[in-house]
Amino acid sequence: MVDNSSSDSLVPSRLLFLVAGASTGLVMSVAGIGGLWAILGAIVGLVVFGELYLFLTERRSTGQ
């Protein structure tokens, strides 16, 4: 069975998710919200952005 999660076509989107999460954490840190809250915000930003991106690309690929 082939593992599709390691496909080369998924690398750019995974990097995009990582950048979105890191940017969210950086913005929170610059805004004075540091420490654990910035880390939690970065994780939430990564998940929310990732899910939104996957939702939009799925709809586009199915022609909806």
PQR file of N, CA, C, O and H, with PARSE charges and radii, in Angstrom:
ATOM      1  N   MET A   1       0.833  -1.167   0.000 -0.4000 1.5000
ATOM      2  CA  MET A   1       0.000   0.000   0.000 -0.0000 2.0000
ATOM      3  C   MET A   1       0.889   1.245   0.000  0.5500 1.7000
ATOM      4  O   MET A   1       1.835   1.335   0.782 -0.5500 1.4000
ATOM      5  N   VAL A   2       0.587   2.193  -0.868 -0.4000 1.5000
ATOM      6  CA  VAL A   2       1.382   3.400  -1.002 -0.0000 2.0000
ATOM      7  C   VAL A   2       0.883   4.450  -0.017  0.5500 1.7000
ATOM      8  O   VAL A   2      -0.321   4.673   0.118 -0.5500 1.4000
ATOM      9  H   VAL A   2      -0.182   2.120  -1.503  0.4000 1.0000
ATOM     10  N   ASP A   3       1.819   5.086   0.662 -0.4000 1.5000
ATOM     11  CA  ASP A   3       1.470   6.139   1.615 -0.0000 2.0000
ATOM     12  C   ASP A   3       1.398   7.467   0.871  0.5500 1.7000
ATOM     13  O   ASP A   3       2.427   8.011   0.471 -0.5500 1.4000
ATOM     14  H   ASP A   3       2.796   4.906   0.553  0.4000 1.0000
ATOM     15  N   ASN A   4       0.182   7.994   0.684 -0.4000 1.5000
ATOM     16  CA  ASN A   4      -0.001   9.243  -0.049 -0.0000 2.0000
ATOM     17  C   ASN A   4       0.441  10.461   0.741  0.5500 1.7000
ATOM     18  O   ASN A   4       0.636  11.525   0.152 -0.5500 1.4000
ATOM     19  H   ASN A   4      -0.654   7.551   1.009  0.4000 1.0000
ATOM     20  N   SER A   5       0.606  10.348   2.048 -0.4000 1.5000
ATOM     21  CA  SER A   5       0.980  11.503   2.858 -0.0000 2.0000
ATOM     22  C   SER A   5       2.411  11.946   2.594  0.5500 1.7000
ATOM     23  O   SER A   5       2.769  13.078   2.921 -0.5500 1.4000
ATOM     24  H   SER A   5       0.448   9.485   2.526  0.4000 1.0000
ATOM     25  N   SER A   6       3.237  11.086   2.011 -0.4000 1.5000
ATOM     26  CA  SER A   6       4.616  11.459   1.732 -0.0000 2.0000
ATOM     27  C   SER A   6       4.810  11.864   0.274  0.5500 1.7000
ATOM     28  O   SER A   6       5.943  11.966  -0.197 -0.5500 1.4000
ATOM     29  H   SER A   6       2.947  10.167   1.745  0.4000 1.0000
ATOM     30  N   SER A   7       3.729  12.091  -0.429 -0.4000 1.5000
ATOM     31  CA  SER A   7       3.795  12.475  -1.827 -0.0000 2.0000
ATOM     32  C   SER A   7       4.467  13.834  -1.978  0.5500 1.7000
ATOM     33  O   SER A   7       4.288  14.717  -1.140 -0.5500 1.4000
ATOM     34  H   SER A   7       2.808  12.008  -0.047  0.4000 1.0000
ATOM     35  N   ASP A   8       5.240  13.999  -3.047 -0.4000 1.5000
ATOM     36  CA  ASP A   8       5.925  15.262  -3.294 -0.0000 2.0000
ATOM     37  C   ASP A   8       4.954  16.398  -3.565  0.5500 1.7000
ATOM     38  O   ASP A   8       5.299  17.558  -3.341 -0.5500 1.4000
ATOM     39  H   ASP A   8       5.385  13.282  -3.728  0.4000 1.0000
ATOM     40  N   SER A   9       3.762  16.103  -4.038 -0.4000 1.5000
ATOM     41  CA  SER A   9       2.800  17.159  -4.328 -0.0000 2.0000
ATOM     42  C   SER A   9       2.226  17.775  -3.053  0.5500 1.7000
ATOM     43  O   SER A   9       1.661  18.868  -3.103 -0.5500 1.4000
ATOM     44  H   SER A   9       3.482  15.160  -4.220  0.4000 1.0000
ATOM     45  N   LEU A  10       2.360  17.097  -1.913 -0.4000 1.5000
ATOM     46  CA  LEU A  10       1.838  17.624  -0.653 -0.0000 2.0000
ATOM     47  C   LEU A  10       2.848  18.496   0.091  0.5500 1.7000
ATOM     48  O   LEU A  10       2.483  19.194   1.036 -0.5500 1.4000
ATOM     49  H   LEU A  10       2.819  16.209  -1.873  0.4000 1.0000
ATOM     50  N   VAL A  11       4.100  18.461  -0.322 -0.4000 1.5000
ATOM     51  CA  VAL A  11       5.137  19.209   0.385 -0.0000 2.0000
ATOM     52  C   VAL A  11       4.869  20.713   0.381  0.5500 1.7000
ATOM     53  O   VAL A  11       4.976  21.334   1.438 -0.5500 1.4000
ATOM     54  H   VAL A  11       4.396  17.894  -1.090  0.4000 1.0000
ATOM     55  N   PRO A  12       4.526  21.331  -0.756 -0.5600 1.5000
ATOM     56  CA  PRO A  12       4.274  22.781  -0.717  0.2800 2.0000
ATOM     57  C   PRO A  12       3.125  23.172   0.203  0.5500 1.7000
ATOM     58  O   PRO A  12       3.217  24.182   0.900 -0.5500 1.4000
ATOM     59  N   SER A  13       2.051  22.398   0.222 -0.4000 1.5000
ATOM     60  CA  SER A  13       0.937  22.743   1.098 -0.0000 2.0000
ATOM     61  C   SER A  13       1.317  22.555   2.560  0.5500 1.7000
ATOM     62  O   SER A  13       0.888  23.340   3.406 -0.5500 1.4000
ATOM     63  H   SER A  13       1.977  21.577  -0.344  0.4000 1.0000
ATOM     64  N   ARG A  14       2.102  21.546   2.877 -0.4000 1.5000
ATOM     65  CA  ARG A  14       2.539  21.359   4.260 -0.0000 2.0000
ATOM     66  C   ARG A  14       3.450  22.489   4.704  0.5500 1.7000
ATOM     67  O   ARG A  14       3.367  22.940   5.846 -0.5500 1.4000
ATOM     68  H   ARG A  14       2.451  20.909   2.190  0.4000 1.0000
ATOM     69  N   LEU A  15       4.317  22.952   3.815 -0.4000 1.5000
ATOM     70  CA  LEU A  15       5.170  24.092   4.143 -0.0000 2.0000
ATOM     71  C   LEU A  15       4.332  25.353   4.336  0.5500 1.7000
ATOM     72  O   LEU A  15       4.632  26.174   5.202 -0.5500 1.4000
ATOM     73  H   LEU A  15       4.384  22.586   2.887  0.4000 1.0000
ATOM     74  N   LEU A  16       3.295  25.503   3.538 -0.4000 1.5000
ATOM     75  CA  LEU A  16       2.400  26.644   3.666 -0.0000 2.0000
ATOM     76  C   LEU A  16       1.695  26.621   5.021  0.5500 1.7000
ATOM     77  O   LEU A  16       1.551  27.668   5.653 -0.5500 1.4000
ATOM     78  H   LEU A  16       3.051  24.836   2.834  0.4000 1.0000
ATOM     79  N   PHE A  17       1.256  25.451   5.476 -0.4000 1.5000
ATOM     80  CA  PHE A  17       0.628  25.327   6.787 -0.0000 2.0000
ATOM     81  C   PHE A  17       1.613  25.711   7.890  0.5500 1.7000
ATOM     82  O   PHE A  17       1.258  26.414   8.836 -0.5500 1.4000
ATOM     83  H   PHE A  17       1.373  24.601   4.962  0.4000 1.0000
ATOM     84  N   LEU A  18       2.847  25.242   7.755 -0.4000 1.5000
ATOM     85  CA  LEU A  18       3.871  25.534   8.751 -0.0000 2.0000
ATOM     86  C   LEU A  18       4.159  27.030   8.816  0.5500 1.7000
ATOM     87  O   LEU A  18       4.291  27.593   9.903 -0.5500 1.4000
ATOM     88  H   LEU A  18       3.135  24.671   6.986  0.4000 1.0000
ATOM     89  N   VAL A  19       4.256  27.669   7.662 -0.4000 1.5000
ATOM     90  CA  VAL A  19       4.498  29.112   7.615 -0.0000 2.0000
ATOM     91  C   VAL A  19       3.324  29.875   8.229  0.5500 1.7000
ATOM     92  O   VAL A  19       3.530  30.858   8.939 -0.5500 1.4000
ATOM     93  H   VAL A  19       4.149  27.212   6.780  0.4000 1.0000
ATOM     94  N   ALA A  20       2.113  29.434   7.963 -0.4000 1.5000
ATOM     95  CA  ALA A  20       0.935  30.100   8.538 -0.0000 2.0000
ATOM     96  C   ALA A  20       0.936  29.993  10.059  0.5500 1.7000
ATOM     97  O   ALA A  20       0.645  30.970  10.749 -0.5500 1.4000
ATOM     98  H   ALA A  20       1.946  28.635   7.386  0.4000 1.0000
ATOM     99  N   GLY A  21       1.254  28.834  10.578 -0.4000 1.5000
ATOM    100  CA  GLY A  21       1.304  28.659  12.030 -0.0000 2.0000
ATOM    101  C   GLY A  21       2.425  29.464  12.665  0.5500 1.7000
ATOM    102  O   GLY A  21       2.231  30.087  13.709 -0.5500 1.4000
ATOM    103  H   GLY A  21       1.491  28.040  10.018  0.4000 1.0000
ATOM    104  N   ALA A  22       3.595  29.454  12.041 -0.4000 1.5000
ATOM    105  CA  ALA A  22       4.722  30.224  12.569 -0.0000 2.0000
ATOM    106  C   ALA A  22       4.435  31.718  12.513  0.5500 1.7000
ATOM    107  O   ALA A  22       4.794  32.454  13.433 -0.5500 1.4000
ATOM    108  H   ALA A  22       3.752  28.948  11.193  0.4000 1.0000
ATOM    109  N   SER A  23       3.797  32.167  11.454 -0.4000 1.5000
ATOM    110  CA  SER A  23       3.451  33.592  11.332 -0.0000 2.0000
ATOM    111  C   SER A  23       2.453  34.007  12.406  0.5500 1.7000
ATOM    112  O   SER A  23       2.564  35.092  12.978 -0.5500 1.4000
ATOM    113  H   SER A  23       3.506  31.569  10.707  0.4000 1.0000
ATOM    114  N   THR A  24       1.490  33.154  12.676 -0.4000 1.5000
ATOM    115  CA  THR A  24       0.512  33.446  13.732 -0.0000 2.0000
ATOM    116  C   THR A  24       1.211  33.578  15.079  0.5500 1.7000
ATOM    117  O   THR A  24       0.930  34.509  15.834 -0.5500 1.4000
ATOM    118  H   THR A  24       1.400  32.273  12.211  0.4000 1.0000
ATOM    119  N   GLY A  25       2.106  32.667  15.383 -0.4000 1.5000
ATOM    120  CA  GLY A  25       2.852  32.732  16.642 -0.0000 2.0000
ATOM    121  C   GLY A  25       3.742  33.962  16.709  0.5500 1.7000
ATOM    122  O   GLY A  25       3.857  34.590  17.762 -0.5500 1.4000
ATOM    123  H   GLY A  25       2.333  31.910  14.770  0.4000 1.0000
ATOM    124  N   LEU A  26       4.370  34.309  15.598 -0.4000 1.5000
ATOM    125  CA  LEU A  26       5.233  35.490  15.564 -0.0000 2.0000
ATOM    126  C   LEU A  26       4.433  36.769  15.781  0.5500 1.7000
ATOM    127  O   LEU A  26       4.852  37.648  16.535 -0.5500 1.4000
ATOM    128  H   LEU A  26       4.276  33.799  14.743  0.4000 1.0000
ATOM    129  N   VAL A  27       3.282  36.872  15.121 -0.4000 1.5000
ATOM    130  CA  VAL A  27       2.431  38.056  15.295 -0.0000 2.0000
ATOM    131  C   VAL A  27       1.960  38.173  16.732  0.5500 1.7000
ATOM    132  O   VAL A  27       1.928  39.271  17.287 -0.5500 1.4000
ATOM    133  H   VAL A  27       2.942  36.158  14.509  0.4000 1.0000
ATOM    134  N   MET A  28       1.593  37.053  17.339 -0.4000 1.5000
ATOM    135  CA  MET A  28       1.145  37.089  18.734 -0.0000 2.0000
ATOM    136  C   MET A  28       2.287  37.494  19.659  0.5500 1.7000
ATOM    137  O   MET A  28       2.079  38.227  20.626 -0.5500 1.4000
ATOM    138  H   MET A  28       1.619  36.161  16.888  0.4000 1.0000
ATOM    139  N   SER A  29       3.483  37.019  19.363 -0.4000 1.5000
ATOM    140  CA  SER A  29       4.638  37.361  20.183 -0.0000 2.0000
ATOM    141  C   SER A  29       4.970  38.846  20.055  0.5500 1.7000
ATOM    142  O   SER A  29       5.264  39.502  21.054 -0.5500 1.4000
ATOM    143  H   SER A  29       3.652  36.424  18.577  0.4000 1.0000
ATOM    144  N   VAL A  30       4.926  39.377  18.841 -0.4000 1.5000
ATOM    145  CA  VAL A  30       5.197  40.794  18.613 -0.0000 2.0000
ATOM    146  C   VAL A  30       4.126  41.665  19.275  0.5500 1.7000
ATOM    147  O   VAL A  30       4.417  42.766  19.742 -0.5500 1.4000
ATOM    148  H   VAL A  30       4.687  38.844  18.030  0.4000 1.0000
ATOM    149  N   ALA A  31       2.905  41.173  19.313 -0.4000 1.5000
ATOM    150  CA  ALA A  31       1.800  41.918  19.922 -0.0000 2.0000
ATOM    151  C   ALA A  31       1.851  41.888  21.451  0.5500 1.7000
ATOM    152  O   ALA A  31       1.014  42.499  22.116 -0.5500 1.4000
ATOM    153  H   ALA A  31       2.668  40.279  18.934  0.4000 1.0000
ATOM    154  N   GLY A  32       2.814  41.191  21.994 -0.4000 1.5000
ATOM    155  CA  GLY A  32       2.954  41.156  23.446 -0.0000 2.0000
ATOM    156  C   GLY A  32       2.299  39.964  24.101  0.5500 1.7000
ATOM    157  O   GLY A  32       2.279  39.861  25.328 -0.5500 1.4000
ATOM    158  H   GLY A  32       3.494  40.694  21.454  0.4000 1.0000
ATOM    159  N   ILE A  33       1.764  39.062  23.303 -0.4000 1.5000
ATOM    160  CA  ILE A  33       1.161  37.835  23.829 -0.0000 2.0000
ATOM    161  C   ILE A  33       2.215  36.755  23.677  0.5500 1.7000
ATOM    162  O   ILE A  33       2.332  36.139  22.618 -0.5500 1.4000
ATOM    163  H   ILE A  33       1.781  39.145  22.306  0.4000 1.0000
ATOM    164  N   GLY A  34       2.978  36.525  24.725 -0.4000 1.5000
ATOM    165  CA  GLY A  34       4.117  35.629  24.591 -0.0000 2.0000
ATOM    166  C   GLY A  34       3.931  34.314  25.300  0.5500 1.7000
ATOM    167  O   GLY A  34       2.869  34.002  25.838 -0.5500 1.4000
ATOM    168  H   GLY A  34       2.883  37.026  25.586  0.4000 1.0000
ATOM    169  N   GLY A  35       4.986  33.570  25.281 -0.4000 1.5000
ATOM    170  CA  GLY A  35       5.035  32.311  26.000 -0.0000 2.0000
ATOM    171  C   GLY A  35       4.098  31.253  25.464  0.5500 1.7000
ATOM    172  O   GLY A  35       3.990  31.041  24.256 -0.5500 1.4000
ATOM    173  H   GLY A  35       5.849  33.824  24.844  0.4000 1.0000
ATOM    174  N   LEU A  36       3.435  30.605  26.375 -0.4000 1.5000
ATOM    175  CA  LEU A  36       2.566  29.478  26.042 -0.0000 2.0000
ATOM    176  C   LEU A  36       1.412  29.900  25.139  0.5500 1.7000
ATOM    177  O   LEU A  36       1.010  29.145  24.254 -0.5500 1.4000
ATOM    178  H   LEU A  36       3.523  30.777  27.356  0.4000 1.0000
ATOM    179  N   TRP A  37       0.872  31.111  25.357 -0.4000 1.5000
ATOM    180  CA  TRP A  37      -0.261  31.568  24.543 -0.0000 2.0000
ATOM    181  C   TRP A  37       0.134  31.736  23.081  0.5500 1.7000
ATOM    182  O   TRP A  37      -0.669  31.446  22.193 -0.5500 1.4000
ATOM    183  H   TRP A  37       1.198  31.724  26.076  0.4000 1.0000
ATOM    184  N   ALA A  38       1.346  32.195  22.813 -0.4000 1.5000
ATOM    185  CA  ALA A  38       1.805  32.336  21.430 -0.0000 2.0000
ATOM    186  C   ALA A  38       1.965  30.969  20.767  0.5500 1.7000
ATOM    187  O   ALA A  38       1.656  30.803  19.587 -0.5500 1.4000
ATOM    188  H   ALA A  38       1.998  32.430  23.533  0.4000 1.0000
ATOM    189  N   ILE A  39       2.447  30.003  21.527 -0.4000 1.5000
ATOM    190  CA  ILE A  39       2.597  28.647  20.988 -0.0000 2.0000
ATOM    191  C   ILE A  39       1.223  28.039  20.689  0.5500 1.7000
ATOM    192  O   ILE A  39       1.008  27.453  19.628 -0.5500 1.4000
ATOM    193  H   ILE A  39       2.699  30.138  22.485  0.4000 1.0000
ATOM    194  N   LEU A  40       0.303  28.187  21.641 -0.4000 1.5000
ATOM    195  CA  LEU A  40      -1.049  27.657  21.421 -0.0000 2.0000
ATOM    196  C   LEU A  40      -1.726  28.358  20.244  0.5500 1.7000
ATOM    197  O   LEU A  40      -2.404  27.713  19.444 -0.5500 1.4000
ATOM    198  H   LEU A  40       0.478  28.662  22.504  0.4000 1.0000
ATOM    199  N   GLY A  41      -1.546  29.666  20.136 -0.4000 1.5000
ATOM    200  CA  GLY A  41      -2.108  30.415  19.006 -0.0000 2.0000
ATOM    201  C   GLY A  41      -1.526  29.973  17.683  0.5500 1.7000
ATOM    202  O   GLY A  41      -2.238  29.902  16.681 -0.5500 1.4000
ATOM    203  H   GLY A  41      -0.995  30.190  20.786  0.4000 1.0000
ATOM    204  N   ALA A  42      -0.228  29.673  17.671 -0.4000 1.5000
ATOM    205  CA  ALA A  42       0.407  29.192  16.446 -0.0000 2.0000
ATOM    206  C   ALA A  42      -0.162  27.840  16.029  0.5500 1.7000
ATOM    207  O   ALA A  42      -0.389  27.596  14.844 -0.5500 1.4000
ATOM    208  H   ALA A  42       0.350  29.731  18.485  0.4000 1.0000
ATOM    209  N   ILE A  43      -0.389  26.970  16.997 -0.4000 1.5000
ATOM    210  CA  ILE A  43      -0.959  25.654  16.686 -0.0000 2.0000
ATOM    211  C   ILE A  43      -2.382  25.800  16.159  0.5500 1.7000
ATOM    212  O   ILE A  43      -2.758  25.154  15.181 -0.5500 1.4000
ATOM    213  H   ILE A  43      -0.204  27.168  17.960  0.4000 1.0000
ATOM    214  N   VAL A  44      -3.163  26.641  16.804 -0.4000 1.5000
ATOM    215  CA  VAL A  44      -4.537  26.865  16.340 -0.0000 2.0000
ATOM    216  C   VAL A  44      -4.530  27.490  14.953  0.5500 1.7000
ATOM    217  O   VAL A  44      -5.326  27.099  14.098 -0.5500 1.4000
ATOM    218  H   VAL A  44      -2.858  27.166  17.598  0.4000 1.0000
ATOM    219  N   GLY A  45      -3.643  28.457  14.713 -0.4000 1.5000
ATOM    220  CA  GLY A  45      -3.539  29.076  13.391 -0.0000 2.0000
ATOM    221  C   GLY A  45      -3.168  28.067  12.317  0.5500 1.7000
ATOM    222  O   GLY A  45      -3.709  28.106  11.212 -0.5500 1.4000
ATOM    223  H   GLY A  45      -2.997  28.775  15.407  0.4000 1.0000
ATOM    224  N   LEU A  46      -2.255  27.170  12.632 -0.4000 1.5000
ATOM    225  CA  LEU A  46      -1.848  26.140  11.683 -0.0000 2.0000
ATOM    226  C   LEU A  46      -3.014  25.227  11.330  0.5500 1.7000
ATOM    227  O   LEU A  46      -3.232  24.916  10.159 -0.5500 1.4000
ATOM    228  H   LEU A  46      -1.815  27.138  13.530  0.4000 1.0000
ATOM    229  N   VAL A  47      -3.756  24.802  12.333 -0.4000 1.5000
ATOM    230  CA  VAL A  47      -4.880  23.889  12.096 -0.0000 2.0000
ATOM    231  C   VAL A  47      -5.998  24.581  11.323  0.5500 1.7000
ATOM    232  O   VAL A  47      -6.532  24.025  10.363 -0.5500 1.4000
ATOM    233  H   VAL A  47      -3.579  25.055  13.284  0.4000 1.0000
ATOM    234  N   VAL A  48      -6.351  25.794  11.743 -0.4000 1.5000
ATOM    235  CA  VAL A  48      -7.448  26.508  11.084 -0.0000 2.0000
ATOM    236  C   VAL A  48      -7.086  26.839   9.639  0.5500 1.7000
ATOM    237  O   VAL A  48      -7.891  26.609   8.736 -0.5500 1.4000
ATOM    238  H   VAL A  48      -5.918  26.246  12.523  0.4000 1.0000
ATOM    239  N   PHE A  49      -5.901  27.368   9.410 -0.4000 1.5000
ATOM    240  CA  PHE A  49      -5.490  27.688   8.049 -0.0000 2.0000
ATOM    241  C   PHE A  49      -5.407  26.426   7.194  0.5500 1.7000
ATOM    242  O   PHE A  49      -5.828  26.426   6.037 -0.5500 1.4000
ATOM    243  H   PHE A  49      -5.248  27.554  10.143  0.4000 1.0000
ATOM    244  N   GLY A  50      -4.871  25.364   7.761 -0.4000 1.5000
ATOM    245  CA  GLY A  50      -4.755  24.108   7.024 -0.0000 2.0000
ATOM    246  C   GLY A  50      -6.108  23.545   6.624  0.5500 1.7000
ATOM    247  O   GLY A  50      -6.300  23.120   5.485 -0.5500 1.4000
ATOM    248  H   GLY A  50      -4.529  25.364   8.701  0.4000 1.0000
ATOM    249  N   GLU A  51      -7.038  23.545   7.556 -0.4000 1.5000
ATOM    250  CA  GLU A  51      -8.371  23.022   7.248 -0.0000 2.0000
ATOM    251  C   GLU A  51      -9.074  23.889   6.206  0.5500 1.7000
ATOM    252  O   GLU A  51      -9.731  23.368   5.305 -0.5500 1.4000
ATOM    253  H   GLU A  51      -6.882  23.890   8.481  0.4000 1.0000
ATOM    254  N   LEU A  52      -8.941  25.196   6.326 -0.4000 1.5000
ATOM    255  CA  LEU A  52      -9.549  26.102   5.354 -0.0000 2.0000
ATOM    256  C   LEU A  52      -8.952  25.890   3.966  0.5500 1.7000
ATOM    257  O   LEU A  52      -9.676  25.841   2.972 -0.5500 1.4000
ATOM    258  H   LEU A  52      -8.408  25.619   7.058  0.4000 1.0000
ATOM    259  N   TYR A  53      -7.631  25.765   3.905 -0.4000 1.5000
ATOM    260  CA  TYR A  53      -6.956  25.539   2.622 -0.0000 2.0000
ATOM    261  C   TYR A  53      -7.414  24.222   1.991  0.5500 1.7000
ATOM    262  O   TYR A  53      -7.732  24.172   0.803 -0.5500 1.4000
ATOM    263  H   TYR A  53      -7.043  25.805   4.713  0.4000 1.0000
ATOM    264  N   LEU A  54      -7.445  23.169   2.787 -0.4000 1.5000
ATOM    265  CA  LEU A  54      -7.863  21.870   2.255 -0.0000 2.0000
ATOM    266  C   LEU A  54      -9.325  21.889   1.826  0.5500 1.7000
ATOM    267  O   LEU A  54      -9.674  21.273   0.819 -0.5500 1.4000
ATOM    268  H   LEU A  54      -7.186  23.209   3.752  0.4000 1.0000
ATOM    269  N   PHE A  55     -10.183  22.581   2.566 -0.4000 1.5000
ATOM    270  CA  PHE A  55     -11.591  22.697   2.210 -0.0000 2.0000
ATOM    271  C   PHE A  55     -11.742  23.414   0.871  0.5500 1.7000
ATOM    272  O   PHE A  55     -12.499  22.967   0.008 -0.5500 1.4000
ATOM    273  H   PHE A  55      -9.899  23.081   3.384  0.4000 1.0000
ATOM    274  N   LEU A  56     -11.029  24.519   0.696 -0.4000 1.5000
ATOM    275  CA  LEU A  56     -11.149  25.296  -0.545 -0.0000 2.0000
ATOM    276  C   LEU A  56     -10.570  24.554  -1.749  0.5500 1.7000
ATOM    277  O   LEU A  56     -11.146  24.596  -2.837 -0.5500 1.4000
ATOM    278  H   LEU A  56     -10.415  24.882   1.396  0.4000 1.0000
ATOM    279  N   THR A  57      -9.443  23.877  -1.565 -0.4000 1.5000
ATOM    280  CA  THR A  57      -8.856  23.152  -2.694 -0.0000 2.0000
ATOM    281  C   THR A  57      -9.671  21.921  -3.045  0.5500 1.7000
ATOM    282  O   THR A  57      -9.708  21.530  -4.212 -0.5500 1.4000
ATOM    283  H   THR A  57      -8.975  23.843  -0.681  0.4000 1.0000
ATOM    284  N   GLU A  58     -10.323  21.302  -2.077 -0.4000 1.5000
ATOM    285  CA  GLU A  58     -11.174  20.142  -2.365 -0.0000 2.0000
ATOM    286  C   GLU A  58     -12.372  20.576  -3.198  0.5500 1.7000
ATOM    287  O   GLU A  58     -12.736  19.897  -4.159 -0.5500 1.4000
ATOM    288  H   GLU A  58     -10.292  21.620  -1.130  0.4000 1.0000
ATOM    289  N   ARG A  59     -12.984  21.690  -2.845 -0.4000 1.5000
ATOM    290  CA  ARG A  59     -14.139  22.176  -3.587 -0.0000 2.0000
ATOM    291  C   ARG A  59     -13.730  22.563  -5.011  0.5500 1.7000
ATOM    292  O   ARG A  59     -14.484  22.331  -5.956 -0.5500 1.4000
ATOM    293  H   ARG A  59     -12.689  22.241  -2.065  0.4000 1.0000
ATOM    294  N   ARG A  60     -12.540  23.150  -5.168 -0.4000 1.5000
ATOM    295  CA  ARG A  60     -12.079  23.568  -6.480 -0.0000 2.0000
ATOM    296  C   ARG A  60     -11.767  22.356  -7.369  0.5500 1.7000
ATOM    297  O   ARG A  60     -12.045  22.372  -8.568 -0.5500 1.4000
ATOM    298  H   ARG A  60     -11.928  23.338  -4.401  0.4000 1.0000
ATOM    299  N   SER A  61     -11.180  21.297  -6.764 -0.4000 1.5000
ATOM    300  CA  SER A  61     -10.801  20.131  -7.549 -0.0000 2.0000
ATOM    301  C   SER A  61     -12.013  19.301  -7.979  0.5500 1.7000
ATOM    302  O   SER A  61     -11.942  18.571  -8.967 -0.5500 1.4000
ATOM    303  H   SER A  61     -10.954  21.285  -5.790  0.4000 1.0000
ATOM    304  N   THR A  62     -13.126  19.408  -7.242 -0.4000 1.5000
ATOM    305  CA  THR A  62     -14.310  18.651  -7.609 -0.0000 2.0000
ATOM    306  C   THR A  62     -15.227  19.452  -8.537  0.5500 1.7000
ATOM    307  O   THR A  62     -16.257  18.948  -8.984 -0.5500 1.4000
ATOM    308  H   THR A  62     -13.183  20.001  -6.439  0.4000 1.0000
ATOM    309  N   GLY A  63     -14.852  20.692  -8.823 -0.4000 1.5000
ATOM    310  CA  GLY A  63     -15.610  21.512  -9.750 -0.0000 2.0000
ATOM    311  C   GLY A  63     -16.795  22.221  -9.146  0.5500 1.7000
ATOM    312  O   GLY A  63     -17.667  22.684  -9.882 -0.5500 1.4000
ATOM    313  H   GLY A  63     -14.015  21.102  -8.460  0.4000 1.0000
ATOM    314  N   GLN A  64     -16.860  22.323  -7.847 -0.4000 1.5000
ATOM    315  CA  GLN A  64     -17.984  23.003  -7.184 -0.0000 2.0000
ATOM    316  C   GLN A  64     -17.684  24.464  -7.001  0.5500 1.7000
ATOM    317  O   GLN A  64     -18.509  25.202  -6.462 -0.5500 1.4000
ATOM    318  H   GLN A  64     -16.152  21.947  -7.250  0.4000 1.0000
TER
END
